[in-house]
Amino acid sequence: MNYLKYALLTCAMLLAACGDDSSTSASDVPKEPAKTSYVTTSYLNPDYSYGEMTDARDGQVYKTTTIGSQTWLAQNLNYETTNSVCFNNAADSCAKYGRLYSWNDAKEACPSGWHLPDTTEWNVLLDEVGGKDSATVNLISKNGWPRSESAAASMDSIVSQLDSALMDRIPKGWGGSDPYGFSALPAGQKHKGGYFMGVGGMSDFWLATEYLVNLFGDSVDEALYANLLILGYYVYVVQEEKTSFKSVRCVKD
C-alpha cells in the first residue's frame, strides 16, 4: 500500500512539472545581448569626459558627447546591416573605424532614440564648434590620422606651397585638437564604383538630406554627406550617389 501511494505521488509530481504547456524553460527566455566595449576607445580624447550608451540590438557600447544642445555618438556606428561593410572587407577595419553604409541603410541604422542627422542638425554642430572654417581641427581625433610613407611626399609638396596663414590652420601632427570629444577618425569610404579609398586621409559622414535635382535641373538620386580632410580645416558638405558607402554618426532624438 505504501508503495502504491509513493508511485501515485511521484506521478502527480511529474505531471505538475511537465504537464503545463505554458511553462518556459530557461533556454526559452530571451537573453539581453552581452555588452561589448567598442574597440576604438584608444582614439578618443583622454582629457574629455564622455557619456555612454548601449545599443540594445547587439550590446555594443558607444561613448557619447554632448555639444551644445545635441548629443552625438563619439564613435562611428558599427551595427551590421544588409548593405554595410568593413573597409577593404576586413573585420579589423570595423573594429577601428566602424562600418560603412549605403545611404538607404544609413537612414535606418541608428538605434532607437537616435537618428541620422540632416544638414540643419549638422550646421548646428558646426556653429557650436567654432564654425565650418575651423571645424575640422575641432572635430577630428588627436591621433589615428597616420601618414603613410607613400602619401608623405605628395602631402609635403602641397603643404610647401601653402601660405603661412593657411599652414597655421592645418591640424598639427596630422590630428586635431578634439576639444568637444567628437573624435572623428579617417575611415575612408567605399566608392560607388565598388573600390575602397581614403582611409587614413578623410572622414565622410552621411546626412539624412537628399539631393534630387542637380545644378542643371536634372533629376538625380543622391544624398548629402559631410567631408573632413586630413589637410583641410574647412568641412565640406557635398552630394554623392546613395550607393556609395560612408560612415554614420547618430545624433540623439
ABEGO torsion letter per residue (X at the ends): XAAAAAAAAAAAAAAAAAABAABBBAAABBBBBBBBBBAAAAABBAABBBBBBBBAAAGBBBBBBBBEABBBBABBBABBBABBBBBGGBAAAAAAAEBBBBAAAAAAABBBGBBBBBAAAAAAAAAAAGEAAAAAAAABBABGBBBBAAAAAAAAAAAAABBAAAAAABBBGGBBAGAAGAGBBBAEBBBAAGBBBGBGABBBBBBABBBABBAAGBBBBBBBBBBBBAABABBBBBBBBAABBBBBBBBBX
